């Protein structure tokens, strides 16, 4: 049978109105709550296209082969639901829950699953059969049965332990996805955006990552044998404890060694000093972007306003260095020594500082003088600072939204007016730290009365219903 033949097969669908669907879901929610009058929702092959299921509970529902094209599914609970071969094309599924759901053979093309939860979901291949003209069972629509997530938005999804074997994840946005222990063997992830994704222990054997963006992704202990990485961007990706003996990195984007520069690091630093001292009339601004300087001793250097984005500075020594307004976005600074380093106004967005020493490091704002005075804040948006030793460090007015500060030593730190919205602080030691007027909504700090009392008031609740 050809693909065209498969597409011609017709399925008998039951088209529901919004009112009919609401009644079915009302009874299902009673069923879930084990209340009288409840009944499990049986929505096999139902046509629910464009209907609204926002925030409804369909845990355990049977929606095999259902059509939900363009449906509104924000916050819907589909945990352990049977969604085999269901069609969610262009559906709005922001923050929906599909823990342990059966999504084999489902179509999620161009769907929006931002912040969805798919832990332990099954997204392997699955075929839906229909009767052909001769009355024989034949596969409907797709002869491969691959679950299709192409062009979908999966930013920030939680999919630990999920099975994506053989799935189509082409050109899909999976920025900051949490895929620890996920199974992706043979999956087609070509052109996918996996910036900042957490893939610790994931199985990517024989997967196609051609042209994928893995900038700053964490692939520690991942299985990568046979993976295709032609044109993939692996800058600042963490590959600790990964067996690379059967991985071809020759056509992947990785940092170049400092030995490949046209001048020595010392010469570039000296030219940069001349550039600073002369106000830009002599020397040249230092550019260490995408350069591997692992373990280098740079203590006391002045690299203020240098470009060190995507640089590999793991275990480097930058104690007492001057890095005012330096671009360190995406830089790998794991276990670096930043003791007393001047990082005022620096850009550390998405930088990885896990395990770094930041004792008395200064990330205060820099005053910019012109017709008026304004402060240039340090940017640590989504930076990883888990396990840092930062006693006495200064972070006033810094943007640390969604930064990871878990297990960090933050004693006596200054977070005056710091934006810590949705930052992760599990296990952090914040004794004697200053949080006056800090923005702490969405953090564990908001539940500590003495800190919440000093912090900025939470933002007003959005009563418009707009996302």
C-alpha positions in Angstrom: 0.0 0.0 0.0 1.3 3.5 -0.9 1.1 6.6 1.3 -1.6 8.0 -1.0 -3.7 4.8 -0.5 -3.3 5.1 3.2 -4.4 8.7 3.2 -7.6 7.8 1.3 -8.8 5.4 4.0 -11.7 6.9 5.9 -12.4 6.7 9.6 -15.8 7.0 11.0 -15.5 9.9 13.4 -18.0 11.2 16.0 -18.1 15.0 15.9 -18.9 16.6 19.2 -20.2 20.0 20.1 -18.6 22.0 23.0 -21.7 21.3 25.1 -21.6 17.6 24.4 -17.9 17.4 25.3 -18.4 19.4 28.5 -21.0 16.9 29.7 -18.7 13.9 29.0 -15.8 15.6 30.8 -18.0 16.6 33.7 -18.9 12.9 34.2 -15.2 11.9 33.7 -14.1 14.2 36.5 -16.6 12.7 38.8 -15.2 9.3 37.8 -11.6 10.4 38.5 -12.8 11.7 41.9 -14.6 8.4 42.6 -17.9 10.1 43.0 -21.4 8.9 42.0 -22.6 9.6 38.5 -19.1 9.5 37.1 -18.1 7.6 33.9 -14.8 7.3 32.1 -14.5 9.4 29.0 -14.5 7.2 25.9 -13.5 9.5 23.1 -12.1 7.1 20.5 -12.0 8.6 17.1 -14.0 11.6 18.3 -13.5 14.9 16.4 -12.8 17.6 19.0 -11.1 20.0 16.7 -11.1 23.6 17.9 -12.9 22.7 21.2 -11.9 24.0 24.6 -10.6 21.7 27.3 -8.6 24.3 29.2 -7.7 23.1 32.8 -10.0 20.1 32.6 -9.1 16.7 34.1 -9.1 13.9 31.6 -6.7 11.6 33.5 -7.0 8.1 32.2 -9.4 9.0 29.4 -9.4 6.9 26.2 -8.9 9.2 23.2 -7.5 6.7 20.8 -7.3 8.2 17.3 -9.2 11.4 18.4 -8.8 14.5 16.4 -8.0 17.7 18.3 -6.6 19.9 15.6 -6.3 23.5 16.9 -8.0 22.6 20.2 -7.4 24.6 23.4 -5.8 22.3 25.9 -3.9 24.6 28.2 -3.4 23.1 31.7 -5.4 20.0 30.8 -4.6 16.9 32.7 -4.1 13.9 30.5 -2.0 11.8 32.9 -2.1 8.1 31.9 -4.5 8.9 29.2 -4.7 6.7 26.0 -3.8 9.2 23.2 -2.7 6.5 20.8 -2.6 8.0 17.2 -4.4 11.1 18.3 -4.1 14.2 16.2 -3.0 17.4 18.1 -1.9 19.4 15.1 -1.5 23.1 16.1 -3.2 22.5 19.4 -2.5 24.9 22.3 -1.2 22.5 25.0 0.8 24.9 27.2 1.4 23.5 30.7 -0.7 20.4 30.0 0.1 17.2 32.0 0.6 13.9 30.2 2.6 11.8 32.7 2.8 8.2 31.5 0.4 9.0 28.7 0.3 6.7 25.7 1.2 9.0 22.8 2.4 6.3 20.4 1.8 7.4 16.8 0.3 10.7 17.9 0.7 13.8 15.7 1.7 17.0 17.5 3.0 19.0 14.5 3.2 22.7 15.2 1.5 22.2 18.6 2.5 24.4 21.5 3.6 22.3 24.5 5.6 25.0 26.4 6.1 23.8 30.0 4.2 20.6 29.5 4.8 17.6 31.7 5.4 14.3 29.8 7.5 12.4 32.3 7.6 8.7 31.4 5.2 9.2 28.5 5.4 6.7 25.6 6.0 8.4 22.2 7.2 5.4 20.2 5.7 4.5 16.9 2.1 3.4 16.6 -0.2 2.7 13.7 -3.9 3.3 13.5 -5.7 0.9 11.2 -8.9 1.3 9.1 -10.8 -0.9 6.7 -9.8 -0.5 3.0 -12.1 -0.8 0.0 -11.8 -4.6 0.2 -12.7 -4.7 3.9 -9.1 -5.5 5.0 -7.3 -3.8 7.9 -4.7 -1.3 6.6 -2.7 1.5 8.2 -4.3 4.9 8.1 -2.4 8.0 7.1 1.2 7.3 8.0 2.9 4.1 7.0 5.7 4.6 9.5 3.6 5.3 12.5 6.2 7.6 13.9 5.1 10.1 16.6 5.4 13.5 14.9 6.6 16.5 17.0 7.9 18.4 14.0 7.9 22.2 14.2 6.3 21.9 17.7 7.2 24.2 20.6 8.4 22.1 23.6 10.2 24.8 25.5 10.8 23.9 29.2 9.0 20.6 28.9 9.6 17.9 31.6 10.0 14.6 29.9 12.3 12.6 32.2 12.3 8.9 31.4 10.0 9.4 28.3 10.4 7.1 25.3 10.8 9.0 22.0 12.3 6.0 20.1 12.0 6.7 16.3 10.0 9.9 16.9 10.1 12.8 14.4 11.3 15.9 16.3 12.4 17.9 13.2 12.9 21.7 13.6 11.3 21.4 17.1 12.0 24.0 19.8 13.1 22.1 22.9 14.9 25.0 24.6 15.5 24.2 28.3 13.7 20.8 28.0 14.3 18.4 30.9 14.9 15.1 29.3 16.9 13.2 32.0 17.0 9.5 31.2 14.8 10.0 28.1 15.0 7.3 25.4 15.6 8.8 22.0 17.3 6.1 20.0 16.8 6.5 16.2 14.8 9.7 16.7 15.0 12.4 14.0 16.1 15.6 15.8 17.5 17.3 12.8 17.3 21.1 13.1 15.9 20.8 16.6 16.7 23.6 19.1 18.0 22.0 22.4 19.7 25.1 23.9 20.1 24.5 27.6 18.4 21.2 27.5 19.1 18.7 30.3 19.8 15.3 28.7 21.7 13.6 31.5 21.7 9.8 31.0 19.6 10.1 27.9 19.9 7.5 25.1 20.5 9.2 21.8 22.1 6.1 20.0 21.7 6.4 16.2 19.6 9.6 16.6 19.8 12.2 13.8 21.0 15.5 15.3 22.1 17.0 12.0 22.0 20.8 12.3 20.6 20.7 15.8 21.5 23.4 18.3 22.8 21.9 21.6 24.4 25.1 22.9 24.9 24.7 26.7 23.0 21.4 26.8 23.9 19.0 29.5 24.6 15.5 28.1 26.5 14.0 31.0 26.4 10.2 30.9 24.4 10.2 27.7 24.6 7.4 25.1 25.7 8.9 21.8 27.1 6.0 19.7 26.1 6.2 16.1 24.6 9.7 16.5 24.7 12.0 13.5 26.1 15.4 14.4 26.8 17.0 11.0 26.4 20.8 11.5 25.2 20.4 15.1 26.2 23.2 17.5 27.8 21.7 20.6 29.4 24.9 21.9 29.6 24.8 25.7 27.7 21.5 25.8 28.5 19.4 28.8 29.8 15.9 27.8 31.1 14.6 31.1 31.4 10.8 31.3 30.2 10.3 27.7 31.9 7.6 25.6 32.9 9.5 22.4 34.8 6.7 20.8 32.0 6.0 18.3 30.9 9.6 17.8 32.0 11.7 14.8 32.5 15.3 16.0 34.5 16.3 12.9 31.6 18.2 11.4 30.0 19.5 14.6 30.5 23.0 16.0 32.8 22.9 19.0 35.2 25.5 20.6 38.6 25.9 19.1 41.7 25.6 21.2 43.6 28.8 22.2 46.6 27.3 20.4 44.7 27.8 17.1 44.6 31.6 17.6 46.8 33.8 15.5 48.4 35.3 18.6 49.1 34.0 22.1 46.6 34.7 24.9 49.1 37.0 26.6 49.5 39.1 23.5 45.7 39.4 23.1 45.4 40.5 26.7 48.1 43.1 26.3 46.5 44.5 23.2 43.2 44.6 25.1 44.8 46.6 27.9 46.1 49.1 25.4 42.6 49.3 23.9 41.1 50.1 27.3 43.8 52.6 28.3 43.6 54.5 25.0 39.8 54.6 24.9 39.9 52.4 21.8 42.4 54.3 19.8 45.2 51.8 20.2 45.3 48.0 20.6 42.3 45.9 20.0 39.3 44.5 21.9 40.0 40.9 23.0 37.8 38.3 21.4 37.9 34.9 23.1 34.5 33.9 21.9 34.2 30.2 21.2 37.8 29.6 22.4 38.8 26.7 24.8 40.9 28.1 27.6 40.3 25.2 30.1 42.4 25.5 33.2 44.2 28.7 32.2 45.6 31.1 34.8 44.2 34.5 34.1 44.3 35.9 37.6 44.4 39.7 37.9 44.0 40.3 34.1 41.9 43.2 32.8 39.4 41.9 30.2 36.7 44.4 30.8 34.3 44.6 27.9 36.0 41.7 26.1 33.9 39.2 24.2 34.2 35.8 26.0 30.8 34.5 25.0 30.7 30.7 24.5 34.3 30.5 25.9 35.4 27.3 27.7 36.9 28.5 31.0 36.4 25.3 33.0 38.7 25.3 36.1 40.3 28.5 35.0 41.7 31.0 37.5 40.2 34.4 37.2 40.7 35.5 40.8 41.0 39.3 41.2 40.4 39.8 37.4 38.6 42.8 36.1 35.7 41.7 33.9 33.5 44.8 33.9 30.7 44.5 31.3 32.4 41.5 29.8 30.3 39.3 27.6 30.4 35.8 29.2 27.0 34.6 27.9 26.9 30.8 27.6 30.5 30.6 28.8 31.5 27.4 30.6 33.0 28.5 34.0 32.4 25.3 35.9 34.8 25.0 38.9 36.5 28.3 37.9 38.1 30.5 40.6 36.3 33.8 40.6 37.4 35.0 44.0 37.1 38.7 44.3 36.6 39.0 40.5 35.1 42.3 39.4 32.1 41.2 37.2 30.1 44.4 37.5 27.7 44.8 34.6 28.8 41.5 33.1 26.7 39.4 30.8 26.5 35.9 32.2 23.2 34.9 30.7 23.0 31.1 30.4 26.6 30.8 31.6 27.5 27.6 33.5 29.2 28.4 36.8 28.4 25.1 38.5 30.9 24.5 41.4 32.7 27.8 40.8 34.3 29.7 43.7 32.8 33.2 43.8 33.9 34.4 47.3 33.4 38.1 47.5 32.8 38.3 43.7 31.2 41.7 42.7 28.3 41.7 40.2 27.0 45.1 41.2 25.6 47.4 38.4 27.8 49.8 36.6 26.6 53.5 36.5 26.4 54.8 32.9 26.8 58.6 32.7 25.1 60.6 30.0 22.3 63.1 30.0 21.2 61.1 33.0 22.7 58.3 35.1 21.4 54.8 34.7 22.7 51.5 36.0 23.9 48.7 33.7 22.9 45.5 35.6 24.7 42.2 35.5 22.8 39.6 33.6 22.6 36.0 35.0 19.4 35.0 33.4 19.1 31.2 33.4 22.7 30.9 34.5 23.7 27.7 36.3 25.3 28.5 39.7 24.4 25.2 41.4 26.9 24.3 44.1 28.8 27.6 43.9 30.8 28.9 46.9 29.7 32.5 46.9 29.9 33.7 50.5 29.9 37.5 50.6 29.3 37.9 46.9 27.4 41.0 45.6 24.5 40.6 43.3 22.5 43.9 43.8 20.0 44.7 41.0 21.3 41.7 38.9 18.9 39.8 36.7 19.0 36.2 38.0 15.5 35.2 36.7 15.3 31.4 36.4 18.9 30.9 37.5 19.9 27.6 39.2 21.3 28.3 42.6 20.6 24.9 44.1 23.0 23.8 46.8 24.9 27.1 46.6 26.6 28.7 49.5 25.1 32.2 49.5 25.8 33.3 53.1 26.1 37.0 53.5 25.4 37.7 49.8 23.8 40.9 48.8 20.7 40.5 46.7 19.3 44.0 47.1 16.7 44.6 44.4 17.9 41.5 42.6 15.5 39.8 40.2 15.3 36.2 41.4 12.0 35.3 39.8 11.6 31.5 39.4 15.1 30.9 40.5 15.9 27.4 41.8 17.2 27.6 45.4 16.8 24.1 46.7 19.4 23.3 49.3 21.0 26.8 49.1 22.4 28.3 52.3 21.1 31.9 52.5 21.9 32.6 56.1 22.5 36.3 56.7 22.0 37.1 53.0 20.3 40.4 52.2 17.1 40.2 50.1 15.8 43.8 50.6 13.4 44.7 47.7 14.5 41.5 45.8 12.0 39.9 43.4 11.5 36.4 44.8 8.2 35.3 43.3 8.2 31.7 42.2 11.0 30.8 44.5 11.3 28.9 47.8 12.3 32.2 49.5 8.7 33.5 49.2 7.7 30.9 51.8 10.2 32.2 54.4 8.4 35.0 56.3 11.5 37.0 57.4 12.8 37.1 53.8 9.4 37.7 52.2 8.9 40.6 54.5 12.0 42.4 53.2 11.5 41.4 49.5 9.6 43.3 46.8 5.9 42.7 46.8 4.8 40.1 44.3 3.6 41.3 40.9 -0.1 42.0 40.5 -2.3 39.0 39.4 -3.2 39.2 35.8 -7.0 39.5 35.7 -7.3 39.8 32.0 -6.8 36.2 31.2 -4.1 37.0 28.8 -1.1 34.6 28.7 
